[in-house]
């Protein structure tokens, strides 16, 4: 039977763990709030650019830009799969992976080519021998414009060189916590 000294020691230990957990929760909440604010600030710009491109695209001669060509037949599909580098995020990565797998199931595994942004998506599809054209890990820690340009160039080069006929981007859209 546990004596009083052991019980007091365990109570102290549990209390200490509770304090550490509370501090970690506060730090995580502050980080989430900062990320959420930054993302909310970018939304109007993103929407405006999307609207601008949509209004201009009809006036452009598609023969002038190789990116605007429409293939006669679609036989190879490109997927940009955006996941996280870490797990333990509930269904954050799982939902993306399931969506991509459903789409690939419709068209056939041999007709799908992946660009994996994030470690979790890459690990999943690499283990299952999917066609991965390129992958980008540790992308989120030091997010910068040059990395985004490199990814964009890789995808557009695959399209222009007829390696893929169409591109779909699969990602999570943040609504609220």
C-alpha positions in Angstrom: 0.0 0.0 0.0 1.3 3.4 -0.9 2.3 5.6 2.0 1.4 9.3 2.5 4.8 10.4 1.2 4.4 8.6 -2.1 0.9 10.0 -2.6 2.1 13.5 -2.0 4.9 13.0 -4.4 2.5 11.8 -7.1 0.2 14.8 -6.5 3.1 17.1 -6.9 4.1 15.4 -10.1 0.6 15.6 -11.6 0.3 19.3 -10.6 3.7 20.0 -12.3 2.6 18.2 -15.4 -0.6 20.2 -15.5 1.3 23.5 -15.3 3.6 22.5 -18.2 0.7 21.3 -20.3 -1.2 24.6 -19.6 1.9 26.6 -20.7 2.3 24.5 -23.9 -1.4 25.0 -24.7 -1.0 28.8 -24.3 2.0 28.8 -26.7 0.2 26.7 -29.3 -2.8 29.0 -29.1 -0.6 32.1 -29.7 1.1 30.5 -32.7 -2.3 29.4 -34.1 -3.7 32.9 -33.7 -0.7 34.5 -35.4 -0.9 32.0 -38.4 -4.7 32.6 -38.6 -4.2 36.4 -38.7 -1.6 36.1 -41.5 -3.8 33.8 -43.5 -6.8 36.0 -43.2 -4.7 39.0 -44.3 -3.7 37.2 -47.5 -7.3 36.1 -48.5 -8.4 39.4 -50.1 -5.3 39.6 -52.3 -5.7 35.9 -53.3 -9.4 36.5 -54.2 -8.6 39.7 -56.2 -5.8 38.0 -58.2 -8.2 35.0 -59.0 -10.9 37.4 -60.2 -8.4 39.4 -62.2 -7.1 36.3 -64.0 -10.6 35.0 -64.6 -11.6 38.3 -66.3 -8.5 38.5 -68.4 -8.3 34.9 -69.5 -11.1 35.2 -72.0 -9.3 38.0 -73.9 -6.0 36.1 -74.4 -5.1 34.3 -77.6 -4.5 30.7 -76.4 -2.0 30.1 -79.2 0.4 32.7 -77.7 1.0 30.9 -74.4 1.8 27.2 -74.2 0.2 27.1 -70.7 -3.2 28.0 -72.1 -3.3 25.2 -74.7 -6.0 22.7 -74.3 -5.0 19.1 -75.0 -7.0 17.1 -77.5 -7.0 14.1 -75.2 -6.2 13.9 -71.5 -4.2 10.8 -70.8 -1.9 11.9 -68.0 -3.1 13.8 -64.9 -0.9 15.9 -62.6 -1.8 16.3 -58.9 -0.2 18.9 -56.6 -0.7 17.3 -53.2 -0.3 19.8 -50.3 0.0 18.2 -46.9 1.9 18.9 -43.7 5.4 17.8 -42.6 4.1 16.4 -39.3 1.3 14.2 -38.1 -0.9 14.4 -35.0 -3.1 16.9 -36.7 -6.4 14.9 -36.8 -7.6 14.4 -40.3 -5.6 17.3 -41.8 -3.4 15.1 -43.9 -5.7 12.1 -44.1 -8.5 13.9 -45.9 -6.1 15.2 -48.6 -4.6 11.7 -49.1 -8.0 10.1 -49.3 -9.2 12.7 -51.8 -6.2 12.2 -54.0 -6.5 8.4 -53.9 -10.2 8.5 -54.9 -9.3 10.7 -57.9 -6.4 8.5 -58.9 -8.7 5.4 -58.6 -11.0 6.9 -61.3 -8.2 7.5 -63.8 -5.7 4.7 -63.0 -2.5 4.8 -61.0 -0.3 4.7 -64.2 -1.9 7.9 -65.5 -1.4 10.0 -62.4 1.7 12.0 -61.6 2.2 13.7 -58.3 4.0 16.8 -56.9 4.0 16.3 -53.2 4.4 19.3 -51.0 4.9 18.2 -47.4 6.4 15.1 -45.9 3.2 13.2 -45.0 1.8 13.1 -48.5 5.2 12.1 -50.0 5.7 9.3 -47.5 2.3 7.9 -48.1 2.4 7.9 -51.9 6.1 6.9 -52.1 5.4 3.7 -49.9 2.7 2.7 -52.3 4.8 3.3 -55.5 2.8 6.1 -57.0 4.4 8.2 -59.8 6.0 11.1 -58.0 7.5 13.6 -60.3 8.8 15.8 -57.5 8.5 16.3 -53.8 9.2 19.2 -51.4 9.8 18.5 -47.8 10.5 21.0 -44.9 8.7 23.6 -47.1 6.6 25.0 -44.3 9.3 25.9 -41.8 10.9 28.6 -44.0 8.1 29.5 -46.4 9.4 31.9 -49.1 8.6 33.2 -52.5 11.5 31.5 -54.3 10.3 28.0 -53.2 6.8 28.7 -54.5 8.3 29.9 -57.8 10.4 26.6 -58.0 7.3 24.5 -57.5 5.3 26.5 -60.0 8.1 26.1 -62.6 8.3 22.4 -62.0 4.6 22.0 -62.6 4.4 24.3 -65.6 7.5 22.6 -67.2 5.8 19.2 -66.8 2.7 20.6 -68.5 4.6 22.3 -71.3 6.7 19.2 -72.0 3.5 17.1 -72.3 4.4 15.0 -69.3 1.0 15.8 -67.9 -2.1 17.0 -69.7 -4.0 18.6 -66.8 -3.2 19.7 -63.2 -5.3 19.5 -60.1 -4.3 21.0 -56.7 -5.5 19.2 -53.6 -5.3 21.1 -50.3 -7.2 22.0 -47.1 -9.1 25.3 -47.0 -9.2 26.9 -43.5 -12.6 27.9 -42.4 -12.2 28.2 -38.6 -10.6 26.4 -35.7 
